[in-house]
């Protein structure tokens, strides 16, 4: 080690005592901070001036917008029946109170709905976290946002990040794959759309959310768990070599193909400059050149697993055509007509965007331009690949219709930069035309096995053995390998450059097993009798996470996810799935049932529960959520009489709206509770308590010492037993960093190979 430079000057401190170059928490997020970084990059300006992705005469306006802080955006969870109640509270209370405020000379702009987001469920404003904390009134607004975010009713998400899920056109029966999902804001949107009809407890479809980073998978779990869905599974794989999954269809083994795929790939992230300020000084064209191959491999793996007739949305938070149109053009060319770019221009009315470009050049980090692959010297062939250039055949280029791609520029609607393209699968991929059929026993390779099938057996041990069958599937092409042979790295100038995918590797914690209850499991009989579950209750969908000892928690998954779990336990690493519905109560046996209801799964279970339900009023809700253990006599007469007829144990406390009382919540509320000897109690996590109290007109705020604003102690808090919660600050940082974290690995000069979307910088 060299000696320290004793003469090195220490960083100067600001007036608040912080060193220059360091940021406080208040400066982070929602468009504030990083003021010490000069927002200039001449290479960036030169590159995009030459490419002409910005309309003529608008480049200065484009650059000015890139230097401005990104406005804050929030999205209201759309599938819950009380989304309208939250929207009403925001519009009639908080938005009206903040719109005329002025903090430190800065006027607070009135929040506005995103014109292209359905049902006014997404809003943007110029509020930063620093501003939120400077005014007592804004501090209450901040607490509201934190609380509702933690309970899954609001997501603080960048506006352009909301676009890809909307373009997928999801329906409740769709099987959905999110290839690069962490930290999970887009995944949350997918789940919301799957549950668009709240009367269906178990939609036929499901969401499989994948990420390569084991640690970030747990952030993804945290995001997904807020929505309490039995139709979500989080897995941990490299997206470029996702294993093929099996499932039972009509009593036979089949390959799982997805109806919808979100392919939000890792990128250089120059569209995030407004919030990821480090990109200004670290941006270079080499990031795009390095990521191009990985992006193609992930996209190829996606279209292989897409069902015929399905839609895949490819998106990046980069403006660079090497990562955008070039990847789409490579996919379309290799598909030989199996893929088509969909025209999504009418899907989001009000969204301003630029059509995709059909002509672009490639530039090295030294500033050398190449217009065609033939111009690239041999020494550059490992860095620059032929798929980075637009097709040279005018007819082929015209058939691709690259203008149907959508590039969102920051200055058009005060957003980040973004690229999105919608692909529809019209036929099996050409390398899948030799239809493969799964079977139970191993097959030995022979000279008749196709090259792609040989690669499948050799490179993907996690996949099931395959047998080549002459002909083609009449309905859909089944993938035969992780990558087509014509997309592998071989020494031909007209072939794409990425190397073949690596074998599946599993890292991180060893997860507990997923064990489904059997038909005759003795644990279920007392549960069935105690809650009088209806005969159509899907008992086989109940699982636990332990094979030995007492079962502490019981979870539920949908029928199709159960199918996937049972058939793929050895070929995929599942981090989490299902929703908790029952938790063991130490003294429960003496009351007739060892398991009490869990609030997380109450909306999943309630359609099947026919006993132990108490109907309550608005005033009862207030009593139950503000008092720790109220006596039964504190309930209204109706609820009190119902409670007296029930024995001790777990109960459902149900509020049903009265259409005549418009001042009361106009949506049902189900709370888990406990009927004691002389008292009654609600088992509801703190943030959900605050949420339901707001719905019935009670606001509870904490001051700096954690007291309520009326000077009394905070309301009773019931924590979750799984330790699933993250701190509020960590949660906010997680959500605000959605696309920033995705892009940082490349912006920081890290090796991109093997990274997946939205992986955080280390």
Legacy VTK file of the C-alpha trace (Angstrom):
# vtk DataFile Version 3.0
C-alpha trace
ASCII
DATASET POLYDATA
POINTS 762 float
0.000 0.000 0.000
1.202 3.501 -0.730
1.438 6.156 1.963
-1.485 8.485 2.436
-1.102 11.978 1.066
-1.095 14.060 4.233
-1.268 17.269 2.243
-4.453 16.234 0.518
-7.147 18.757 1.247
-10.233 17.603 3.051
-13.512 18.240 1.300
-15.033 21.550 2.257
-18.176 21.494 4.288
-21.472 23.147 3.571
-23.248 25.379 6.045
-25.135 22.386 7.402
-21.879 20.573 8.201
-22.016 18.054 5.363
-18.981 17.522 3.177
-19.147 18.742 -0.417
-19.869 15.874 -2.780
-21.966 13.997 -0.245
-25.727 14.062 -0.152
-28.088 13.931 2.740
-31.161 11.724 2.662
-33.325 14.765 2.156
-31.523 15.476 -1.107
-32.165 12.017 -2.466
-35.183 11.057 -4.513
-38.031 12.910 -6.170
-35.782 15.093 -8.277
-33.608 16.870 -5.696
-29.898 16.738 -4.901
-26.735 16.066 -6.893
-26.391 19.822 -7.415
-22.591 19.546 -7.319
-22.477 17.438 -10.504
-22.178 19.454 -13.700
-24.878 18.314 -16.078
-22.831 18.371 -19.250
-21.446 15.694 -21.543
-20.203 16.880 -24.926
-19.928 13.338 -26.301
-23.568 12.713 -25.409
-24.703 15.903 -27.148
-22.567 15.191 -30.221
-23.836 11.609 -30.457
-27.553 12.412 -30.312
-27.175 15.468 -32.530
-25.743 13.217 -35.231
-28.385 10.494 -34.776
-31.235 13.024 -35.095
-33.622 11.230 -32.706
-34.860 14.676 -31.579
-37.014 16.674 -34.039
-35.233 19.490 -35.810
-35.135 22.695 -33.798
-35.929 20.969 -30.483
-32.473 19.792 -29.388
-31.841 22.703 -27.019
-35.251 22.192 -25.473
-34.441 18.485 -25.140
-31.152 19.197 -23.341
-32.756 21.758 -21.017
-35.358 19.188 -19.989
-32.639 16.592 -19.361
-31.005 18.980 -16.868
-34.216 19.634 -14.946
-35.171 17.497 -11.909
-37.662 14.765 -12.662
-41.182 15.471 -11.364
-42.556 13.155 -8.709
-45.171 10.693 -9.875
-47.468 8.429 -7.897
-49.743 5.649 -9.060
-52.826 4.465 -7.201
-53.223 0.711 -7.109
-55.982 0.194 -9.626
-57.319 -3.261 -8.914
-58.457 -2.699 -5.330
-62.071 -1.706 -4.898
-61.081 1.196 -2.676
-58.844 2.866 -5.274
-61.637 5.379 -5.797
-61.637 6.178 -2.090
-57.896 6.902 -2.149
-58.242 9.003 -5.284
-61.064 10.971 -3.660
-58.920 11.619 -0.560
-55.990 12.807 -2.670
-58.051 15.114 -4.875
-60.352 16.583 -2.251
-57.903 16.883 0.629
-54.167 16.739 -0.038
-53.930 18.077 -3.587
-56.152 21.056 -2.794
-54.145 21.893 0.346
-50.699 21.806 -1.305
-51.400 23.526 -4.598
-51.201 27.085 -3.231
-48.238 26.569 -0.897
-44.844 28.215 -1.288
-41.752 26.676 0.354
-38.398 28.527 0.300
-39.629 30.698 -2.524
-40.666 27.723 -4.614
-44.322 27.572 -5.503
-45.848 24.129 -5.247
-47.514 23.234 -8.515
-50.954 21.702 -8.379
-50.636 17.935 -9.003
-51.941 16.886 -12.398
-53.129 13.485 -13.646
-51.066 11.810 -16.359
-53.251 12.345 -19.397
-52.528 8.920 -20.890
-52.966 6.798 -17.733
-56.483 5.301 -17.398
-58.994 6.510 -14.805
-56.807 9.295 -13.329
-54.884 6.710 -11.295
-51.451 8.286 -11.925
-50.396 11.844 -10.947
-47.296 14.021 -11.136
-46.089 17.090 -9.224
-42.892 19.045 -8.606
-42.671 18.019 -4.937
-39.329 16.626 -3.708
-38.818 14.817 -0.412
-36.819 17.784 0.884
-39.770 20.095 0.237
-42.199 17.571 1.723
-40.421 17.762 5.071
-40.138 21.546 5.309
-43.805 22.298 5.846
-45.913 20.765 8.634
-48.793 20.355 6.197
-46.551 18.695 3.629
-45.100 16.472 6.358
-48.590 15.050 6.884
-48.885 14.507 3.134
-45.527 12.731 3.252
-46.735 10.447 6.059
-49.841 9.693 4.029
-47.717 8.715 1.021
-45.370 6.560 3.116
-48.222 4.763 4.865
-50.279 4.122 1.747
-47.160 2.993 -0.125
-46.289 0.490 2.586
-49.809 -0.950 2.558
-49.701 -1.337 -1.234
-52.287 1.287 -2.148
-49.887 3.770 -3.750
-46.662 3.319 -5.721
-44.158 6.115 -6.215
-43.026 5.215 -9.701
-41.540 7.096 -12.630
-44.162 7.955 -15.235
-42.512 6.290 -18.252
-41.984 3.143 -16.197
-45.772 2.728 -16.116
-46.057 2.415 -19.902
-44.929 -1.192 -20.682
-47.523 -3.003 -18.513
-50.323 -0.922 -20.051
-49.275 -1.948 -23.565
-49.412 -5.649 -22.697
-53.241 -5.539 -22.575
-53.484 -8.030 -19.738
-56.594 -10.102 -19.014
-57.312 -12.242 -15.916
-56.629 -15.541 -17.716
-53.189 -14.600 -19.046
-49.983 -16.382 -18.078
-47.444 -13.566 -17.669
-43.638 -13.556 -17.436
-41.691 -10.535 -16.160
-38.144 -11.390 -17.232
-36.162 -8.685 -15.428
-38.489 -7.677 -12.631
-36.678 -6.224 -9.562
-37.401 -4.021 -7.734
-40.958 -4.633 -8.890
-43.062 -1.555 -9.645
-43.930 -2.870 -13.107
-44.575 -6.303 -11.598
-47.061 -4.697 -9.221
-48.880 -3.218 -12.210
-49.065 -6.639 -13.841
-50.604 -8.117 -10.684
-53.112 -5.274 -10.482
-54.278 -5.873 -14.042
-54.556 -9.606 -13.442
-56.915 -8.839 -10.537
-58.931 -6.209 -12.381
-62.121 -8.049 -11.382
-62.033 -8.148 -7.580
-64.959 -10.599 -7.509
-62.593 -13.303 -8.800
-60.428 -14.447 -5.873
-58.327 -16.765 -8.049
-57.838 -15.516 -11.616
-56.902 -18.225 -14.086
-53.707 -16.397 -14.974
-50.557 -15.709 -12.985
-47.377 -13.633 -12.960
-43.911 -15.206 -12.783
-41.456 -12.432 -11.870
-37.770 -13.191 -12.409
-34.534 -11.444 -11.514
-30.904 -12.588 -11.664
-29.872 -10.853 -8.434
-30.760 -13.030 -5.465
-30.779 -10.182 -2.943
-32.934 -7.954 -5.099
-35.429 -10.779 -5.487
-36.354 -10.146 -1.864
-37.128 -6.492 -2.647
-39.299 -7.863 -5.422
-41.045 -10.137 -2.914
-41.649 -7.148 -0.634
-43.262 -5.191 -3.471
-45.442 -8.080 -4.587
-46.575 -9.035 -1.073
-48.246 -5.670 -0.574
-50.814 -6.669 -3.172
-51.661 -9.927 -1.342
-52.107 -11.962 -4.513
-52.154 -15.779 -4.696
-51.144 -15.499 -8.370
-47.538 -14.271 -8.127
-44.316 -16.299 -8.086
-40.819 -14.798 -7.716
-37.950 -16.787 -9.236
-34.182 -16.250 -9.425
-32.561 -16.952 -12.816
-30.492 -15.346 -15.542
-33.124 -13.998 -17.923
-31.060 -14.933 -20.988
-31.270 -18.630 -20.067
-34.585 -18.945 -18.261
-35.451 -22.650 -18.031
-38.384 -24.030 -19.951
-41.145 -24.971 -17.571
-43.569 -27.878 -17.769
-47.172 -28.093 -16.680
-50.015 -30.572 -16.873
-52.554 -29.977 -19.605
-55.425 -32.445 -19.950
-53.455 -35.089 -18.078
-50.335 -34.782 -20.241
-47.035 -32.975 -19.793
-46.720 -29.863 -21.907
-44.399 -26.894 -22.263
-45.476 -23.693 -20.521
-45.719 -20.836 -22.995
-46.700 -17.356 -21.839
-49.511 -15.169 -23.176
-47.731 -11.962 -22.158
-44.043 -11.216 -21.549
-42.497 -8.038 -20.199
-38.899 -7.783 -21.409
-37.580 -4.663 -19.653
-33.892 -5.305 -20.256
-30.754 -3.854 -18.608
-29.582 -0.771 -20.449
-27.129 2.129 -20.366
-29.863 4.285 -18.839
-29.259 7.640 -20.493
-33.006 8.216 -20.349
-32.683 8.417 -16.536
-30.269 11.365 -16.449
-32.886 13.545 -14.770
-32.726 11.454 -11.602
-29.615 9.296 -12.018
-27.241 12.231 -12.222
-24.093 10.071 -12.280
-24.878 9.157 -15.888
-23.888 12.681 -16.954
-20.224 12.154 -16.194
-20.054 8.422 -16.915
-21.981 8.198 -20.174
-20.116 6.714 -23.125
-21.122 4.781 -26.237
-19.213 1.695 -25.073
-21.994 0.934 -22.559
-24.484 0.378 -25.366
-22.029 -1.674 -27.385
-21.402 -3.981 -24.424
-25.086 -4.420 -23.566
-26.391 -5.008 -27.099
-25.567 -8.728 -27.090
-27.131 -9.368 -23.682
-30.271 -7.499 -24.701
-30.664 -9.674 -27.796
-30.150 -12.871 -25.816
-32.794 -11.899 -23.265
-35.249 -10.832 -25.978
-34.665 -14.051 -27.938
-35.281 -16.142 -24.844
-38.459 -14.163 -24.333
-39.944 -14.716 -27.796
-39.033 -18.411 -27.581
-41.235 -18.760 -24.516
-44.060 -16.632 -25.936
-47.184 -18.422 -27.133
-48.341 -17.908 -30.696
-50.768 -14.992 -30.601
-49.091 -13.578 -27.484
-47.589 -10.116 -26.951
-44.124 -9.215 -25.703
-43.215 -5.662 -24.760
-39.518 -4.832 -25.125
-38.447 -1.700 -23.268
-35.371 0.216 -22.120
-34.739 3.483 -20.311
-32.176 4.284 -23.010
-32.566 6.525 -26.045
-29.786 4.754 -27.961
-30.880 2.931 -31.164
-28.117 0.331 -30.611
-30.118 -0.853 -27.585
-33.501 -0.102 -29.102
-34.276 -0.351 -32.824
-31.165 -2.464 -33.515
-32.322 -5.162 -31.083
-35.860 -5.124 -32.494
-34.536 -5.293 -36.083
-32.314 -8.275 -35.189
-35.298 -10.071 -33.637
-37.540 -9.396 -36.630
-34.909 -10.475 -39.148
-34.137 -13.760 -37.400
-37.841 -14.502 -36.855
-38.443 -14.770 -40.622
-41.943 -13.374 -40.282
-42.865 -15.130 -37.028
-42.805 -11.788 -35.185
-44.560 -8.558 -36.054
-44.253 -5.076 -34.584
-47.690 -4.050 -33.361
-49.063 -0.561 -33.899
-49.645 0.715 -30.348
-50.286 4.339 -31.322
-53.940 4.218 -30.241
-53.434 2.249 -27.032
-52.455 5.196 -24.830
-54.291 8.279 -26.069
-52.590 11.422 -24.822
-49.075 9.965 -24.718
-46.609 11.951 -26.840
-43.801 9.959 -28.417
-41.495 9.856 -31.446
-41.782 6.977 -33.919
-38.867 4.586 -34.229
-36.045 5.507 -36.599
-34.931 3.434 -39.605
-31.445 4.848 -40.103
-28.638 5.186 -37.571
-24.868 4.900 -37.230
-22.544 3.261 -34.724
-19.917 5.263 -32.831
-17.017 3.988 -30.738
-16.097 5.602 -27.433
-13.231 7.346 -29.223
-15.727 9.080 -31.537
-15.202 6.978 -34.686
-18.389 6.590 -36.745
-19.382 3.571 -38.878
-22.416 3.581 -41.157
-22.234 -0.053 -42.253
-20.772 -3.349 -41.054
-18.483 -3.432 -44.101
-16.691 -0.314 -42.784
-15.784 -1.888 -39.448
-12.100 -2.958 -39.310
-11.379 -6.550 -38.305
-9.883 -5.452 -35.011
-13.263 -4.003 -33.979
-15.347 -7.100 -34.789
-15.477 -8.255 -31.187
-16.745 -4.859 -30.051
-19.072 -3.988 -32.933
-21.445 -6.585 -34.368
-23.466 -6.639 -37.594
-26.781 -6.588 -35.716
-25.943 -3.095 -34.446
-26.595 -1.658 -37.929
-29.945 -1.177 -39.668
-30.820 -3.644 -42.447
-29.346 -2.622 -45.794
-32.164 -4.099 -47.892
-34.798 -1.322 -48.296
-37.647 -3.819 -48.817
-36.724 -5.805 -45.726
-36.436 -2.594 -43.719
-39.859 -1.432 -44.912
-41.456 -4.761 -43.941
-40.111 -4.422 -40.382
-42.079 -1.186 -39.815
-39.595 0.066 -37.204
-41.496 3.340 -37.097
-44.032 1.514 -34.891
-41.496 1.597 -32.047
-42.091 4.391 -29.525
-39.400 6.694 -28.120
-40.508 9.036 -25.318
-38.448 12.234 -25.119
-38.222 14.153 -21.809
-39.199 17.588 -23.099
-42.481 16.491 -24.683
-44.352 15.680 -21.458
-41.842 16.421 -18.695
-40.829 12.781 -18.175
-37.730 10.619 -18.339
-36.500 9.169 -21.614
-37.819 5.751 -22.630
-38.125 3.290 -25.507
-40.829 0.677 -25.957
-41.854 -1.741 -28.711
-44.738 -4.229 -28.820
-44.089 -7.559 -30.557
-46.827 -10.019 -31.532
-45.961 -13.659 -32.252
-47.676 -14.830 -35.440
-46.056 -18.262 -35.811
-43.464 -20.528 -34.169
-39.913 -19.222 -34.330
-37.992 -20.728 -37.278
-35.566 -22.605 -35.031
-38.542 -24.147 -33.201
-40.214 -25.534 -36.311
-39.063 -29.057 -35.440
-41.674 -29.547 -32.778
-40.322 -31.047 -29.523
-42.371 -33.119 -27.132
-41.614 -33.588 -23.448
-41.552 -37.059 -21.982
-40.806 -38.551 -18.600
-37.740 -40.702 -19.346
-34.345 -39.589 -20.643
-33.545 -39.830 -24.315
-30.194 -40.539 -25.805
-28.829 -38.248 -28.469
-28.663 -39.557 -32.014
-27.687 -38.313 -35.416
-31.337 -37.430 -36.074
-31.464 -34.814 -33.289
-31.523 -31.273 -34.625
-28.613 -28.922 -33.715
-30.814 -26.764 -31.486
-31.987 -29.836 -29.618
-28.404 -31.005 -29.117
-27.638 -27.591 -27.656
-30.669 -27.871 -25.381
-29.514 -31.144 -23.845
-25.921 -30.031 -23.547
-26.349 -26.473 -22.261
-29.494 -26.563 -20.108
-29.441 -29.434 -17.649
-32.350 -27.863 -15.798
-34.622 -28.393 -18.775
-36.400 -31.681 -19.315
-35.075 -34.093 -21.966
-36.576 -33.573 -25.377
-37.352 -35.792 -28.314
-37.374 -34.548 -31.870
-40.660 -35.110 -33.641
-41.159 -34.506 -37.330
-43.575 -31.825 -38.319
-44.832 -28.708 -36.636
-47.233 -28.017 -33.819
-50.596 -27.022 -35.306
-51.198 -24.367 -32.648
-47.920 -23.079 -31.359
-44.190 -23.686 -31.595
-42.585 -25.244 -28.572
-39.107 -23.975 -27.751
-36.411 -26.482 -28.368
-33.413 -24.738 -26.886
-32.186 -21.724 -24.972
-30.925 -19.952 -28.072
-31.241 -20.545 -31.808
-28.049 -21.756 -33.478
-28.082 -18.826 -35.904
-27.851 -16.395 -32.955
-24.741 -17.972 -31.474
-21.221 -16.613 -31.667
-19.648 -18.180 -34.757
-17.102 -16.824 -37.172
-19.501 -15.491 -39.775
-19.957 -11.840 -40.556
-23.714 -12.059 -41.044
-24.448 -13.679 -37.707
-25.262 -12.065 -34.373
-22.429 -11.834 -31.877
-23.631 -12.878 -28.395
-22.135 -16.090 -27.009
-24.389 -19.014 -26.054
-26.022 -18.783 -22.634
-24.285 -20.253 -19.622
-25.544 -23.137 -17.541
-28.040 -22.230 -14.873
-26.369 -21.246 -11.613
-28.120 -20.901 -8.303
-26.887 -18.433 -5.696
-28.093 -17.001 -2.424
-30.067 -18.597 0.358
-31.429 -22.102 0.160
-35.170 -21.604 0.153
-37.551 -23.641 2.278
-39.574 -26.209 0.336
-43.124 -25.622 -0.863
-45.259 -28.464 0.507
-48.907 -28.717 -0.553
-51.534 -30.173 1.763
-52.939 -33.531 0.753
-56.610 -34.475 0.579
-56.437 -36.298 3.915
-54.098 -33.944 5.792
-55.345 -33.979 9.427
-54.396 -30.324 9.907
-57.216 -29.161 7.655
-60.300 -30.814 9.157
-60.571 -28.501 12.201
-59.963 -25.469 9.971
-62.722 -26.559 7.609
-65.172 -27.071 10.473
-64.260 -23.958 12.486
-64.715 -21.517 9.586
-67.376 -23.605 7.787
-65.540 -23.378 4.472
-67.703 -23.878 1.394
-67.382 -27.213 -0.491
-65.704 -25.525 -3.481
-62.792 -24.276 -1.353
-59.575 -25.255 -3.259
-57.937 -27.174 -0.390
-55.224 -28.585 -2.646
-53.983 -25.034 -3.301
-52.964 -24.634 0.358
-49.241 -25.027 1.056
-46.712 -24.635 3.827
-42.965 -24.016 3.883
-41.877 -26.928 6.053
-41.816 -30.708 5.741
-41.098 -31.457 9.393
-42.401 -30.149 12.687
-45.398 -27.926 13.283
-46.662 -25.810 10.442
-46.518 -22.144 11.489
-48.177 -20.538 8.462
-50.408 -21.709 5.659
-50.341 -20.069 2.234
-52.481 -20.265 -0.886
-51.655 -20.143 -4.574
-53.876 -20.264 -7.619
-54.581 -23.542 -9.384
-52.243 -22.788 -12.292
-49.343 -21.747 -10.052
-49.784 -24.991 -8.133
-49.514 -26.770 -11.466
-46.250 -24.943 -12.245
-44.757 -25.571 -8.786
-45.477 -29.287 -8.759
-43.948 -29.844 -12.192
-40.829 -27.673 -11.938
-39.404 -27.898 -8.432
-36.050 -29.162 -9.751
-35.674 -26.826 -12.696
-36.264 -23.403 -11.158
-35.330 -21.539 -8.010
-38.492 -20.180 -6.420
-37.939 -17.370 -3.911
-41.542 -16.828 -2.890
-45.092 -17.486 -3.971
-48.648 -17.325 -2.694
-50.325 -15.302 0.039
-50.466 -16.118 3.754
-53.995 -17.055 4.810
-53.632 -18.683 8.273
-51.108 -18.408 11.120
-50.774 -20.810 14.027
-52.087 -19.524 17.335
-50.337 -20.983 20.379
-53.530 -21.414 22.377
-55.832 -21.923 19.423
-56.551 -25.609 19.990
-58.596 -24.888 23.110
-60.912 -22.705 20.994
-61.458 -25.366 18.334
-58.855 -24.360 15.722
-55.085 -23.957 15.944
-54.952 -21.409 13.112
-56.170 -17.817 13.077
-56.866 -15.816 9.944
-54.102 -13.620 8.498
-54.980 -10.144 7.233
-52.833 -10.642 4.121
-55.097 -13.363 2.799
-58.475 -12.281 4.132
-59.772 -11.101 0.740
-58.662 -14.401 -0.819
-60.390 -16.510 1.849
-63.570 -14.525 2.470
-65.538 -15.838 -0.539
-65.285 -19.314 1.023
-65.860 -18.515 4.741
-69.440 -19.048 5.917
-69.038 -18.743 9.701
-67.424 -16.466 12.298
-68.297 -13.264 10.441
-69.421 -10.121 12.278
-70.940 -7.301 10.236
-69.766 -3.931 11.555
-70.539 -0.255 10.981
-68.285 2.729 10.303
-68.273 3.581 14.003
-67.275 0.006 14.832
-64.336 0.288 12.425
-63.159 3.408 14.261
-63.387 1.698 17.644
-61.612 -1.470 16.545
-58.725 0.335 14.850
-58.070 3.044 17.458
-58.473 1.028 20.658
-56.161 -1.778 21.615
-58.618 -4.293 23.051
-62.111 -2.764 23.360
-64.847 -4.465 25.318
-67.604 -6.082 23.277
-70.011 -3.506 24.694
-68.197 -0.737 22.814
-69.441 -2.112 19.511
-72.773 -1.037 18.114
-75.848 -3.017 19.162
-75.975 -5.059 15.955
-72.291 -6.054 16.004
-72.442 -6.635 19.785
-75.341 -9.082 19.430
-73.534 -10.975 16.668
-70.315 -11.185 18.718
-72.139 -12.573 21.772
-73.312 -15.547 19.722
-69.768 -16.529 18.744
-67.274 -18.485 20.796
-63.716 -17.302 21.383
-61.299 -17.398 18.485
-60.471 -15.874 15.110
-63.188 -13.897 13.307
-63.834 -11.775 10.222
-65.004 -8.200 10.820
-66.848 -7.109 7.700
-68.049 -3.651 6.708
-70.477 -3.497 3.795
-71.144 -0.104 2.170
-74.501 1.610 2.369
-75.304 3.186 -1.040
-77.528 5.735 0.744
-74.738 7.000 3.007
-72.417 8.699 0.511
-70.192 10.072 3.290
-69.194 6.540 4.300
-66.754 4.347 2.298
-68.438 2.904 -0.762
-66.381 -0.285 -0.823
-66.346 -3.404 1.402
-63.732 -3.749 4.151
-62.680 -7.091 5.670
-60.581 -7.131 8.840
-59.139 -10.111 10.697
-60.027 -10.086 14.380
-60.113 -12.093 17.587
-63.174 -12.615 19.747
-61.963 -12.780 23.352
-63.843 -13.524 26.544
-65.124 -10.001 27.070
-63.310 -8.025 24.386
-62.652 -7.997 20.676
-59.534 -7.102 18.749
-58.489 -6.365 15.161
-55.322 -8.084 13.900
-54.315 -5.534 11.256
-50.780 -4.249 10.476
-50.175 -0.603 11.372
-50.141 0.895 7.888
-53.336 -0.891 6.947
-54.919 0.430 10.146
-54.024 3.957 9.095
-55.386 3.293 5.620
-58.757 2.007 6.833
-59.032 4.819 9.383
-58.574 7.365 6.608
-61.314 5.661 4.655
-63.735 6.194 7.551
-62.642 9.811 8.082
-60.040 9.484 10.883
-56.563 10.915 10.275
-53.690 9.813 12.527
-50.288 11.488 12.261
-47.055 11.165 14.193
-44.844 14.011 15.294
-41.048 13.821 15.559
-41.319 11.854 18.821
-43.694 9.289 17.378
-46.754 10.744 19.128
-50.079 11.399 17.530
-50.854 14.986 16.682
-53.333 15.159 19.566
-50.523 14.334 22.042
-51.592 10.772 22.791
-49.625 7.646 22.009
-49.597 6.075 18.583
-52.407 3.626 17.862
-51.884 -0.055 18.623
-49.539 -1.654 16.139
-49.801 -5.279 15.077
-46.624 -6.308 13.281
-46.445 -9.100 10.741
-45.038 -12.345 12.024
-42.833 -13.118 9.062
-40.598 -10.091 9.455
-41.523 -9.137 5.909
-41.546 -5.369 6.331
-38.745 -3.061 5.304
-38.186 0.354 6.826
-40.178 3.167 5.301
-37.058 4.987 4.171
-35.643 1.895 2.478
-38.982 1.296 0.839
-39.145 4.783 -0.622
-35.599 4.565 -1.903
-36.417 1.219 -3.456
-39.329 2.587 -5.417
-37.720 5.823 -6.486
-34.722 3.930 -7.815
-36.715 1.759 -10.231
-35.059 2.658 -13.514
-32.045 4.353 -11.928
-30.879 1.118 -10.387
-31.506 -0.769 -13.583
-29.137 1.431 -15.498
-26.379 2.037 -12.975
-24.453 -1.168 -13.568
-23.602 0.005 -17.052
-23.303 3.698 -16.256
-20.717 2.884 -13.614
-18.620 0.951 -16.071
-19.381 -2.453 -14.569
-19.262 -5.625 -16.618
-22.755 -5.930 -18.114
-22.752 -9.615 -19.047
-25.064 -11.586 -16.817
-26.776 -8.530 -15.359
-30.500 -8.169 -15.606
-32.919 -5.308 -15.587
-32.853 -2.789 -12.738
-29.900 -4.386 -10.945
-28.460 -1.992 -8.408
-24.924 -0.623 -8.606
-22.564 -2.131 -6.133
LINES 1 763
762 0 1 2 3 4 5 6 7 8 9 10 11 12 13 14 15 16 17 18 19 20 21 22 23 24 25 26 27 28 29 30 31 32 33 34 35 36 37 38 39 40 41 42 43 44 45 46 47 48 49 50 51 52 53 54 55 56 57 58 59 60 61 62 63 64 65 66 67 68 69 70 71 72 73 74 75 76 77 78 79 80 81 82 83 84 85 86 87 88 89 90 91 92 93 94 95 96 97 98 99 100 101 102 103 104 105 106 107 108 109 110 111 112 113 114 115 116 117 118 119 120 121 122 123 124 125 126 127 128 129 130 131 132 133 134 135 136 137 138 139 140 141 142 143 144 145 146 147 148 149 150 151 152 153 154 155 156 157 158 159 160 161 162 163 164 165 166 167 168 169 170 171 172 173 174 175 176 177 178 179 180 181 182 183 184 185 186 187 188 189 190 191 192 193 194 195 196 197 198 199 200 201 202 203 204 205 206 207 208 209 210 211 212 213 214 215 216 217 218 219 220 221 222 223 224 225 226 227 228 229 230 231 232 233 234 235 236 237 238 239 240 241 242 243 244 245 246 247 248 249 250 251 252 253 254 255 256 257 258 259 260 261 262 263 264 265 266 267 268 269 270 271 272 273 274 275 276 277 278 279 280 281 282 283 284 285 286 287 288 289 290 291 292 293 294 295 296 297 298 299 300 301 302 303 304 305 306 307 308 309 310 311 312 313 314 315 316 317 318 319 320 321 322 323 324 325 326 327 328 329 330 331 332 333 334 335 336 337 338 339 340 341 342 343 344 345 346 347 348 349 350 351 352 353 354 355 356 357 358 359 360 361 362 363 364 365 366 367 368 369 370 371 372 373 374 375 376 377 378 379 380 381 382 383 384 385 386 387 388 389 390 391 392 393 394 395 396 397 398 399 400 401 402 403 404 405 406 407 408 409 410 411 412 413 414 415 416 417 418 419 420 421 422 423 424 425 426 427 428 429 430 431 432 433 434 435 436 437 438 439 440 441 442 443 444 445 446 447 448 449 450 451 452 453 454 455 456 457 458 459 460 461 462 463 464 465 466 467 468 469 470 471 472 473 474 475 476 477 478 479 480 481 482 483 484 485 486 487 488 489 490 491 492 493 494 495 496 497 498 499 500 501 502 503 504 505 506 507 508 509 510 511 512 513 514 515 516 517 518 519 520 521 522 523 524 525 526 527 528 529 530 531 532 533 534 535 536 537 538 539 540 541 542 543 544 545 546 547 548 549 550 551 552 553 554 555 556 557 558 559 560 561 562 563 564 565 566 567 568 569 570 571 572 573 574 575 576 577 578 579 580 581 582 583 584 585 586 587 588 589 590 591 592 593 594 595 596 597 598 599 600 601 602 603 604 605 606 607 608 609 610 611 612 613 614 615 616 617 618 619 620 621 622 623 624 625 626 627 628 629 630 631 632 633 634 635 636 637 638 639 640 641 642 643 644 645 646 647 648 649 650 651 652 653 654 655 656 657 658 659 660 661 662 663 664 665 666 667 668 669 670 671 672 673 674 675 676 677 678 679 680 681 682 683 684 685 686 687 688 689 690 691 692 693 694 695 696 697 698 699 700 701 702 703 704 705 706 707 708 709 710 711 712 713 714 715 716 717 718 719 720 721 722 723 724 725 726 727 728 729 730 731 732 733 734 735 736 737 738 739 740 741 742 743 744 745 746 747 748 749 750 751 752 753 754 755 756 757 758 759 760 761
